[in-house]
Amino acid sequence: MPTVLVTGANRGLGLEFCRQYAEAGWKVLACCRRPAEADALRALAAQHPLLAIHAVDLRDFATVDRLSAELAEEAIDVLLCNAGIYTDNGSNGFGALDYPLWLDSFVVNTQAPVKLAEAFLPQVKRSGRRLIVAVSSLMGSMADNTSGGSFMYRSSKAALNATMKSLSLNLAGLGVGVLILHPGWVKTDMGGENAPLLPPASIAGLRQVIDGYTPADSGRFIDFRGEAAPW
């Protein structure tokens, strides 16, 4: 039975990843900061005995190391780095940038996925699929940036793309692949009510990309339709 570890599992895209993988018969290691408050995730776990909830705080890398030690004997087929934050708003744009908050964006959106890859590489190497997946965004694309703004989110996702591309090259010799995925503009707490895409459709598309992975895809930036996203 394949195993997936999902961060940011308590809501939005992460919750939908957990739902779809659990319904497909995967073992799901669902990670979030405060499991006791993750009502929707707990309800999902009650329906699926192969879904286990684990606490991890991606701002505190010691909790990542502790979780890796706790799961030391697991074989993780897909390490799914989904958790992310969007800290830009109308009051902290250019001219009033919140630099500590910008650093926080880099910790969660860029550094944490790399830390997860470091911490869980032994479990990924032990698996059959050997795949690390980072949920990025087209807002990290240079070519697609025609509106400016969103300094914190754009830069942290562009940096995520760069680090994951490098990781794909570093891990190629170990037979571990890396995918960088754009989920589309999705109606979630982050995406907002005006987003045209619902989570089930986005995640179904991303799962098709993950399921269809071949080594030639490692390091690619791909959207939920399976199409190449612009760098």
N, C-alpha and C positions, 0 to 999 in steps of 0.2 A: 504494500500500500504506500503511495507517495505521500510525502509530508511537505507542508508549506508553513513557513513562519511569516506572519503578517504584522507589521507595526502600524500604529494608528488604527487599531482594529475596532475601536469602540463606536465609530460613527462614519458616515459618508462612504467614500470609496473603500476604506479598509473594512468596514462592516459588510459591505456588499461582496468584497473578495472572500471574506470568511464564509458568508452565506453560500455563495456559489461553489466554493471548493468543498465545503462540508456536504452540500447536497450531491456533489459528484463523487463522494466517498473518500476524499482525502483526509488524512490526519492534519488538523489545523492547530497550530500554536499561535494563539491570538494574543497580541501584546498591546498593552495600553498603560497609561500612567496610574490610573486609579480604578482598578477592577471593581471595587465595591460600589462605585458610582456609575458603572457602565451597564445600565439596565437593559438596553437592547441587546448588547453582546451576551449578557448573562442569560437572557431569555433564549437566545440562539443556542447557547451552550447546553441549555436544558433540553433542547430538542435533538442535539447531536452529541452523543457520548464521545466521539472522537475529536471534539473541539475542546481544547484546554486553554484557559485564560491565564496569562502571566503578566506580572507587573514589571514594567521597565520605564525609566524616565530618560528620554534621549538627551536631556540637558545634563545628566549625571552619568558619565560613562562607566563609573564603577558599577552601576546597576546593570549595564550591558555585560560587563565581565562576569558578574554574579549569575546572570541568567545563562550565559554560555556554560559556566561551570555546572549549573543545575541541569542543563540539557546536554551534558558532555557526551552521553551515549547515543544521542539522536543522530539520524541521517536525514539532513534537510535537503530535499530535492530543489526547492525554490525558496530562496531567502528574499522576501518581498519587502523592500524598503519603501513603504508607502507614506509614513507619517510626514507631515509638513505643516508649516504655518505661513500665513499671509499677514504681514504686519503693517503694510502700507494703508494709509487712509487720507482723508482730505486735510488733516491737520499736520501731517508729518512728511510732506513732500519737499521738493527742493526749496531751500531757503529756510526750512524748519526741520531738517532731517534729525531723527532721533538715532544717534550713532550707537548707543548701547543696545537699542532694539535691533538695529541693523546687524550688529554682531550676533545677537540671539538668533536672528534668521539664518546666519551662516552656520551656527552650531547645529540647529535642528535640521535645516534643509540640505546642508552640504557635508558637514563633518560627521554627523551621526550616521548616515548611510555608509560612509567609509569605515567608521568604527565598527558598525555591525558586520561589515564584510571581514574586517580583521578578526573580530571576536569569534565569528561563526564559520570561518573558513574550514576548520577541521571537519565540522558536521556537514558542510556542503560537499567537500571532497569525498566524504564517505558515501554519498548518495548515488543514485543511478542517473539523475538528470544534471546535477552539478551546475546550478544556474543561480545567479544573483540578478535581481531585477530592481531597478530604481524607478519610481514613479516621478517623473519630472513634469515639465510643462512647456508648451510652445512659447510661453512668456520668457523662457530662458534662451530663445533663439535670437541671434543677431539679425538674421535676414528677415525675420517676421516682425521685428519691432518697428512699427510705423506710427506709433502713438506716444512713445516716451513714457515717462512716469514710472511708478511702481519700482523705484530704485532698489528697494530691499529684496523684494521677491524676485525680480528679474535677475539681479546679480547673483543671488544665492542659487537659483536654478541653472543659470549659465555655468556657474562654478561646479554644480553637481554634474552637469553634462561632461565638463572637462575631466573631473576626477574619475567618473565612471568609464570614460573613454580610455584614460590611462590605465585604470584597473583591468579593463579587458585585455590590454596588451601584457600587463604584468602577470596575469593569471592564465594566459593562453597555454603556456607550457605545462600547466597543471591540469589541463582539460576542463577548466571552469569557465563558463561563459558569463557574459554581462549584457543585459538588455537595458536600454534607457527608453522609457515609454511616456507618451503624451496621451492622457485619458480623454482629451477633448474638453470643451467647456461644459461642465456637468453641474446640474442643479443639486448642490450640497450647501452646507453652512458656508464653505469657502467660496463656492462658485456663484451663489446667490440665486434668487428666484427667477432672474431673466435668462438663465442658462437654458439652451435648447435641448440638452441631452440629459436623460435620466440615468442614475447609477447602474441599473441592471443592464442597459444597452452598452454603456461604456465598458463595464467590467467583462461582459460577455466577449466584447471585441478584444480587450486586452488579454483575456485568457486564451483566445484563439492564437494570438501572436506568441504567447508563452508556450502553448502546446506545440506550435509549429516551429519552435526554435531549432536552428541548426548552427554548428560552429561558425558558419559564414556570417551569421547575424550578430555575432558578439561585437559589442562596441557601437552598434547602430542605434540611431534615434528614430523610433517608429511610433506612429500614432495608433489609435484604437481601431482604425480601419485596416491596419496592416501596411500602411503606406509610409514611405520615408518622410520624416519631418525635417524641415530645413534647420541647419545649424545657425 
